[in-house]
């Protein structure tokens, strides 16, 4: 029979193994607290192995000190197969690089884990992890390396989804780029129109511009050549006008148009001719009694001399306008070699005449003057005469036009139309050997009437004993008598006379108590003296006679 005895170890407190006794506990001995040598937790080299009873309740274990330790200072642990999810934090604070990370196999039913690779925020490609996007991954916004658009060498190729909506694209750098700095882009077949700005905003030189093919149905594009306003030929582009192009107005560069006014006598309005050989002059306004002289200077406006002008609505050569009142008119002056052209007022009554002088290049003199005499047997090409030139004859320096055959000579070929003049009064300027046009009336009848014009006819009717038939005509104009009718109703017969003034130029017998008038026709008219009255006289006084005379006046 064993007897239990208390045991006391020499000295108090825990002892090292060399100073301790081995003790075997009874199989049914209750648990005993055990304290290892020394106070606190000991490293493994200072600890003894302990076999825990199978029914030992859980023992709190702390390895290598409290708190989180480095991997080299930690103990390997096998997690139970039914261990609940354990939160894991990799070595160091925050996300780690792949070299500093440990591989982890997630459970098949592991919910999504937020992953941050290589630190927070965007990284360079060398500091980033490759990622495989799920096949059903929703659209991911992509920003290429760096802030803002990148050059081609710093960019990553991107394949857009077949149903990708339009993506705004900005090539390397801000604003449009040159072709050398741009990347080629293939647009989708249904890509809508993209606004394109080539080589910077605004108009560029040809060398800095891109070639463009205009659409076949492009509407007309307005074109402005380099620079504003008309340009010299060297600074202009050749232009081919369309076959149905309407008339194009052409103006000279720097025409030097001058606007002035005339408000007094002796005033001048002038314009420098520059490289031009002529000018147009336009006048208008409210004025009276203004006469302008056309003048030009050939010594830079020091001396002016008279030049010729032609009204644009005529072909008469003018050196002055004549006295004008409130007239609007235009003239052309041809003066090659002149330095200045001007108009000067030689008379003025009142008002203001506006004057506009526009120098310009005239192809030829608007009214050339042809002088000289052709020698015998020299031909003249009639085609050289413009339709506006008057062809006359009879004086040196002019061209005479005659018929193809002499008077009374036989003729052949096409007939030539002839014309005449309308006359309504006696022409006292005609003299012997004068040429005279055929004469017609204002009623368009060719004068076939013997004697004279209807306007020059006259007639007299009277009951007389002695009376004047018609008064004296103007100087140089005579009275002619073509017919006489008389009837004596008294019982006394009498002689009847027609007198040129006091000179008897016709006489006859008026019988007594005439039942019918006597009618006398004069195939050769009675001719009076110029500017002399024509009288009718009965020689026997006291007779009562009706007298009628008809005639005409002429030279």
Residue pairs with C-beta under 8 A, 6 or more apart in sequence:
7 21
7 23
9 15
9 20
9 21
11 19
14 35
14 36
14 37
14 38
15 37
16 37
17 37
17 48
25 32
34 50
36 42
36 46
36 47
36 48
37 46
38 46
41 62
41 65
43 64
52 59
63 69
63 74
63 75
64 73
64 74
64 75
65 73
70 91
71 91
79 86
85 107
88 104
90 96
90 100
90 101
90 102
91 100
91 102
92 100
94 116
94 119
94 120
95 116
95 117
95 118
95 119
95 120
97 118
97 127
98 129
106 113
117 123
117 128
117 129
117 131
118 127
118 128
118 129
119 127
122 143
122 145
124 145
125 145
125 156
133 140
139 161
142 158
144 150
144 154
144 155
144 156
145 154
145 155
145 156
146 154
148 174
149 170
149 171
149 172
149 173
149 174
150 172
151 172
151 173
151 181
152 172
152 183
155 172
160 167
166 191
166 192
169 185
171 177
171 181
171 182
171 183
172 181
172 182
172 183
173 181
175 197
175 200
175 201
176 197
176 198
176 199
176 200
176 201
178 199
179 210
187 194
198 204
198 209
198 210
199 208
199 209
199 210
200 208
214 221
225 231
225 235
225 236
225 237
226 235
226 237
227 235
229 253
230 251
230 252
230 253
231 253
232 253
241 248
252 276
252 360
252 361
254 274
255 276
255 358
255 359
255 360
256 271
256 272
256 273
256 274
256 276
256 359
257 271
257 356
257 357
257 358
257 359
258 269
258 270
258 271
258 356
258 357
258 358
259 354
259 355
259 356
260 269
260 354
260 355
260 356
260 357
261 269
261 285
261 352
261 353
261 354
261 355
262 269
262 287
262 290
262 292
262 343
262 345
262 348
262 352
262 353
262 355
263 348
263 351
263 352
263 353
264 345
264 348
265 345
265 346
265 347
265 348
266 344
266 345
266 346
267 344
267 345
267 348
268 295
268 304
268 342
268 343
268 344
268 345
269 342
269 343
269 355
269 357
270 297
270 301
270 340
270 341
270 342
270 357
271 279
271 340
271 341
271 342
271 357
271 358
271 359
272 301
272 339
272 340
272 359
273 279
273 335
273 338
273 339
273 340
273 341
273 359
274 359
275 361
276 359
276 360
276 361
276 362
277 334
277 335
277 336
277 337
277 338
277 361
277 362
278 332
278 333
278 334
278 335
278 336
278 341
278 359
278 360
278 361
278 362
279 332
279 333
279 335
279 341
279 357
279 358
279 359
279 360
280 312
280 330
280 331
280 332
280 333
280 357
280 358
280 360
281 294
281 309
281 330
281 331
281 332
281 333
281 343
281 355
281 356
281 357
282 328
282 329
282 330
282 355
282 356
282 358
283 292
283 321
283 324
283 327
283 328
283 329
283 330
283 343
283 353
283 354
283 355
283 356
284 327
284 328
284 353
284 354
285 326
285 351
285 352
285 353
285 354
286 326
286 351
286 352
287 324
287 325
287 326
287 348
287 349
287 350
287 351
287 352
287 353
288 325
288 326
288 349
288 350
288 351
289 323
289 324
289 325
289 347
289 348
289 349
289 350
290 321
290 323
290 324
290 325
290 345
290 347
290 348
290 349
290 351
290 353
291 320
291 321
291 322
291 323
291 324
291 345
291 346
291 347
291 348
292 320
292 321
292 324
292 343
292 344
292 345
292 346
292 355
293 306
293 319
293 320
293 343
293 344
293 345
293 346
294 306
294 307
294 308
294 309
294 318
294 319
294 320
294 331
294 333
294 341
294 342
294 343
295 304
295 305
295 306
295 307
295 341
295 342
295 343
295 344
296 304
296 305
296 307
296 333
296 335
296 338
296 340
296 341
296 342
297 303
297 304
297 305
297 338
297 339
297 340
297 341
297 342
298 305
298 337
298 338
298 339
299 339
300 339
300 340
301 339
301 340
304 340
304 342
304 344
306 319
307 319
307 333
307 335
307 338
307 341
308 317
308 318
308 319
308 333
308 334
308 367
309 317
309 318
309 319
309 331
309 332
309 333
310 316
310 317
310 318
310 331
310 332
310 366
310 367
311 318
311 329
311 330
311 331
312 330
312 331
312 332
313 329
313 330
315 366
315 367
315 388
315 389
315 390
316 367
317 367
317 369
318 331
320 346
321 329
321 331
323 347
324 353
325 349
326 351
332 362
332 366
333 341
334 362
334 364
334 365
334 366
334 367
335 341
341 357
341 359
342 357
343 355
343 357
345 353
368 389
370 389
370 397
370 399
371 397
372 397
373 396
373 397
374 380
380 399
385 391
385 399
391 399
391 401
392 398
392 399
392 400
392 401
393 399
393 400
393 401
393 402
394 400
403 416
404 411
404 413
404 416
405 411
418 438
419 437
419 438
420 437
420 438
420 439
420 440
420 446
421 437
421 438
421 439
421 440
422 439
422 440
422 441
422 442
423 439
423 440
423 441
423 447
423 453
424 441
424 442
424 453
424 455
425 453
425 455
425 456
426 452
426 453
426 456
426 477
426 553
426 554
426 555
428 476
428 477
428 555
430 436
430 555
438 446
438 447
439 446
439 447
439 453
440 446
440 447
441 447
441 453
441 454
447 453
451 457
451 480
451 482
451 525
451 552
451 554
452 480
452 552
452 553
452 554
453 552
456 552
456 553
456 554
457 550
457 551
457 552
458 470
458 479
458 550
458 551
458 552
458 553
459 548
459 549
459 550
459 551
460 469
460 470
460 536
460 547
460 548
460 549
460 550
461 546
461 547
461 548
462 469
462 536
462 546
462 547
463 544
463 545
463 546
463 547
464 536
464 538
464 545
464 547
465 538
465 541
465 542
465 543
465 544
465 545
466 535
466 537
466 538
466 541
467 535
467 536
467 537
467 547
468 533
468 534
468 535
468 536
469 498
469 534
469 535
469 536
469 547
469 549
470 479
470 533
470 534
470 549
470 551
471 533
472 531
472 532
472 533
473 479
473 530
473 531
473 532
473 553
474 531
475 530
475 531
476 530
476 531
476 555
477 530
477 531
477 553
477 554
477 555
478 527
478 528
478 529
478 530
478 532
478 553
478 554
478 555
479 500
479 528
479 532
479 533
479 534
479 551
479 553
480 525
480 526
480 527
480 528
480 551
480 552
480 553
480 554
481 498
481 506
481 522
481 525
481 526
481 528
481 534
481 549
481 550
481 551
482 521
482 522
482 525
482 526
482 550
482 551
482 552
483 519
483 520
483 521
483 522
483 549
483 550
483 551
484 498
484 506
484 508
484 519
484 520
484 522
484 547
484 548
484 549
485 517
485 518
485 519
485 520
485 546
485 547
485 548
486 496
486 508
486 510
486 517
486 518
486 545
486 546
486 547
486 548
487 510
487 514
487 516
487 517
487 518
487 545
487 546
488 494
488 510
488 511
488 512
488 513
488 514
488 543
488 544
488 545
489 513
489 514
489 544
489 545
489 546
490 512
490 513
490 542
490 543
490 544
490 545
491 512
491 513
492 512
492 540
492 542
492 543
493 509
493 510
493 511
493 512
493 540
493 543
494 509
494 510
494 538
494 539
494 540
494 543
494 545
495 507
495 508
495 509
495 510
495 538
495 539
495 540
496 507
496 508
496 509
496 510
496 536
496 537
496 538
496 539
496 545
496 547
497 504
497 506
497 507
497 536
497 537
497 538
497 539
498 504
498 505
498 506
498 507
498 526
498 534
498 535
498 536
498 549
499 505
499 534
499 535
499 536
499 537
500 526
500 528
500 529
500 532
500 534
501 528
501 529
501 532
501 533
501 535
502 535
503 529
505 526
505 527
505 528
506 522
506 526
508 518
508 520
510 518
510 538
510 543
510 545
517 546
517 548
525 551
525 552
526 551
528 534
530 555
534 549
534 551
536 547
536 549
538 545
